[in-house]
Amino acid sequence: MQRRAVVEDVPVATDHWIGGERVESADRFVDRSPIDEAPIAEVARGTARDVDAAVAAARDAFAGWSATAPKERSELLHRIADRVEARLEELARVETRDNGSLLRSHRRSVMPRVARNLRFFADQLLDLPDERFEQERFVSRTRWEPAGVTAVITPWNAPLMLATWRVAPALAAGDTVVLKPPEWAPLTASLLADLAREAGLPDGVLNVVHGIGEEAGAALAAHPGIDRLAFTGSVETGSLVARAAGANLTPVSLELGGKSPFLVFADADLDAAVRQAVNQYDNAGQVCLAGTRLIVERSIYEVFVERFTAAAAALVQGDPRDEGTDLGPLITREHLERVDGFVRRAEADGARILMGGGPNEEVGGLHYRPTLIADAPTGSEILTKEVFGPVLTIQPFEDEDEAIGLANATDYGLAAIVYTGDRERADRVSARLVAGTVWVNCFFVRDLRAPFGGARRSGIGREGGVYSFDFYADVKNVCSAPWSKED
Ligand code: NAD
């Protein structure tokens, strides 16, 4: 009998999805909602054997799927996107109950982006560059061949959006997929499998193995039967999975953590800069890209702090299902304690808490107050390690050189945000910042054709547009001699 949970009135399968069938697991784990810490599902706890079965199913399905005409694959992805749009409200409600992110964000931006991921790569597939190089009458041509079985491992902070960001280009490229969703928010992965089946995706092309990172995740990363590994998560886990994949020489695409700088020059539009800086608390700070280090020119430092703290004080914390809520809970108690540990150690290191600095006892549960920390000693933990909670630091700078020095003073390099009114300064500073993405006078704007990824320890590889196909496809060069003397 198939196991299901009913979450926000939506039935969700809690077994694995392997080879077009729901597969039970001897063991289960309890999935709790961050909203009230209540158990909401008992989910299959995958083992190495389940991973073997999923990789075998994906391997079996590969011959058929990789031979499908690109147009057919493209249409199928669009059909999955149609179903995402038709069930957008249900997906949004289940995701909010499961990971505590705002329902209004899921409705307005995250779930629409899920559909956009699918549609974008469906279209990009039909528009891949047909490269042709000629040298002394020999012609080299590029072919985008399917690579095989792609393993996808995802985090809990935007599970369905981040799953489709990898699954869509992999399927488009002609690969089959084994997805291991996060144990702290696994449910929408099961719904994705349902939508893919309804859309007509052949059995075994997309498989979902639920489970714990150190168990199912580790078994998948180390599996010799996978041809690509797309991992999104922390630097520490990224390093582990890269080592496991390295043993099999499996190519990896790693999208990891960040500690992004948010630079504000005195010539910036201060209203816009303050508004955007406060947005760094979005998703209770559980955003890889968040500009968590505010670096502000000294001449406007005091006024910036004043205006920022006033604006942040107006943020409403509460149930993420309420339209009026700005900040929901952290994902688990364990994570809340981890976040609080960073703040306590920052204080012990001599930093000053300007705002927040602890759990929000009035709201209770897993709510942590938006926190701003000043005067952290150079090189201290709070300035160099990712917290992944609503905790920002602020540092003053005198000039451009100092701003860039502070901005680049971590091992991360995911993103950087620059607010300035001077176009030439924006160019100069962007060139010197170590980051996969620099946003100038904006944040989070994502053109899916543009490259995305992290510098330094924030990741390996770039995805987006053709960059994604460069990873999920095996790019082949066919070099032909002239066919005749006239060629
Ligand atoms: P995590 O690294 O703990 O877990 C990510 C995934 O890896 C989960 O599915 C987990 O089950 C699995 N996993 C854990 N241990 C594993 C192991 N030994 N082998 C294989 N898989 C294992 O990360 P998280 O806490 O879920 O997510 C937060 C992190 O993700 C943050 O560092 C954040 O910055 C990062 N992130 C990065 C991006 C990006 O695009 N660069 C996007 C979102 C989140």
Boltz pocket constraint, residues with backbone or C-beta under 6 A from the ligand:
constraints:
  - pocket:
      binder: B
      contacts: [[A, 153], [A, 154], [A, 155], [A, 156], [A, 157], [A, 158], [A, 162], [A, 180], [A, 181], [A, 182], [A, 183], [A, 211], [A, 212], [A, 213], [A, 214], [A, 215], [A, 216], [A, 217], [A, 218], [A, 219], [A, 221], [A, 232], [A, 233], [A, 234], [A, 235], [A, 236], [A, 237], [A, 238], [A, 240], [A, 241], [A, 254], [A, 255], [A, 256], [A, 257], [A, 258], [A, 287], [A, 288], [A, 289], [A, 386], [A, 388], [A, 414], [A, 454], [A, 458], [A, 459]]
      max_distance: 6.0
